[in-house]
Amino acid sequence: MDIRFEKSCPSCGAPIELNEGERVIDCSYCGVKNYMVVNKVLRFVLPHKIPDTIPSEDRFYIPYFRFKGAIYSHWHQDVECTILDTTCSGIENLLFPASLGLRPQAMALTVLEKAENISGRFLKQTQTTRAVFDRASAVTDYFGVQNSNEILHRAFIGETISIIYLPIFRKQGGVFDGVLNRFLFDEQPTMFSDEKHVGYQKKWAPDFLAMVCPHCAGTLSGEPDSLVLHCYNCDRAWAEENGRLVAIKWLAGQIDKHTNHPQLPFWKITLGLDDERINTFGDFLRETNQPVIVRPQHDDMQLSFIVPAFKLQPKMFLTISKRFTMAQGKLGDGGRENYGKLFPVTLPLKEAGEAIKSILVYSAVYKKKLAPSIKKINVKFIGNELIYLPFYQKGNDLVQTKSNIAISSNTLYLGRNL
């Protein structure tokens, strides 16, 4: 479930309610669109009931990491996929609650963006992001059906890491939960010493980019959760990178101008593996033991993976990646004319790249043969482009016009909520 939070419009200051995954801010008051740039992680504060009589020096905020995403674990004979949404304490102190439970989903959070809105100090986090991944992995291993076997490879795809602060306060030698205004424990010596907390940091606040095309100054278009913005004036696509908009290479499958086929985005990632067995698409077919005849033209094709640029349920994500990678010779050439309605990009290129090993193992007919070597394979990225493929509606499915691969419409809907 996405976290919903409140923030102010960067242009006029009007209140806006957003989902955690939304980046395009369209203000209904001033009509200005902005793209939100997250500086490493979004930071939120839970609403509190701290009495007004408590001075600021007795108010503190405890950091909690929130992990939400899909974990792909590779065993000798299978790939196990798990979706996890959990919180864990960012400090090494067992007296505080180990997690926030359902509070982040049940309460309206406030994004940490203005110092004047915060009264109190923030305890420094002593746990690293790596520790959050390790804890998430430990949860999946504990409940995994194959937890006694060796893990050959693990990937985190489409994950979201944020920090949520729990307000607390101290009074008469006790420490109280600021959300429930309830006693927690007696204050310990040096627990709130000066070196353990800091004031609000300006770098924690998200930045904003005006949705104006850097090339022609036209208005950029994108749905709330879009990671790629399009300019229909100069026909360019842009993605945020290091706080600025960068042009990306993109193509779309041409369709009949009288139709309105939706187009779904995929990352075409061309790469090389430092494994002499897999250098071309033909090698991929052989090493994964696909039930097809490997022809000379397959050996002339570069090794490329076609990966959805939108979030899906983990098993479906691997299945669709495998099918489109296998069918890449049938997809045809793309263009930029009559490309219809474009589905938003919700999975960044970096995340798609991290999925390559998972897709490779999942594609193998005999996983036990290929899986042990996955640790030793290094992926070398040669090139990439964003391609939009046309689909047509058939019942509850969307069917790709060239390959006849079907994707459930409900799967697309559920994927946008991951």
Secondary structure, 3 states (H helix, E strand, C coil): CCCEEEEECCCCCCEEEEECCCCEEECCCCCCEEEEECCCCEEEECCCCCCCCCCHHHEEEEEEEEEEEEEEEECCCCEEEEEEEEEEECCCCCCCCCCCCCHHHHCCEEECCCHHHCCCEEECCCCCHHHHHHHHHHHHHHHCCCCCCCCCEEEEEEEEEEEEEEEEEEECCEEEECCCCEEEEECCCCCCCHHHEECCCHHHCCEEEECECCCCCCECECCCCCCEEEECCCCEEEEEECCEEEEECEEEECCCCCCCCEEEEEEEEEEEECCCCCCEHHHHHHHCCCCCCCCHHHHHCECEEEEECCCCCHHHHHHHHHHHHHCHHHCCCEECCCCCEECCCCCCHHHHHHCHHHHHHHHCCCHHHHHHHCCCCCEEEEEEEEEEEEEEEECCEEEECCCCCEEEHHHHHHHCCC
